[in-house]
Amino acid sequence: MRQARYSPAQELNRAYENAAPQYRLFVRHHDFATRTQLTQMAAEFEYEYENLNRTSHGPDGDDGDDIPNGGDRSNDGTRPVLPN
């Protein structure tokens, strides 16, 4: 297979464009000038993302997402039950 002969700027642009969308939301194109900087910013994103997930859950890992009534969403206890 032939290798593409990209300039360093083109290579950097392709690396950025091929990154996952969540990275591109966090890292903007004008925030880095080298692949090393891009990699460091991606690592920062991963760190922040992990901390956000860790703090969004309670201290016991519970995210408060429990559904009452055994998962029955037809009446979660907040709506009155009407007689038939």
ABEGO torsion letter per residue (X at the ends): XBBBBBBAAAAAAAAAAABBAAAAAABBAAABABAAAAAAAAAAAAAAAAAAAAAABBAAGBAGABBBGGGBAABAGABBBBBX
